[in-house]
Amino acid sequence: MEAVTTKYRIDNDPIRRNKMASVQNDGLALGVGWTEFMTRLPTSSVLHIEFSLPWAGHALIEFDTTGADAAFRRIACGSQKPVN
């Protein structure tokens, strides 16, 4: 995995800069494990994330995150079953 500097904005929150994300070598996955990011994301409606990948250049992606809260509640943690 390779570290990449990113910027992101959730809804109209301030832009967060210089956060590190891990990227799979094949470029197919971008992992964000920031506590502040993951706490805010479930109640958001839009996410803009900007990063520069060594093999692909600059990218800006917008995600519609409406309903993320319901999706997060369905994720099983450990041996727990998803909440319906």
Secondary structure, DSSP 8 states (H G I E B T S, - for coil): -EEEEEEEEETTS--EEEEEEEE-TTS--EE---HHHHHHGGG-SEEEEEEEETTTEEEEEEEE-TTHHHHHHT---TT-----
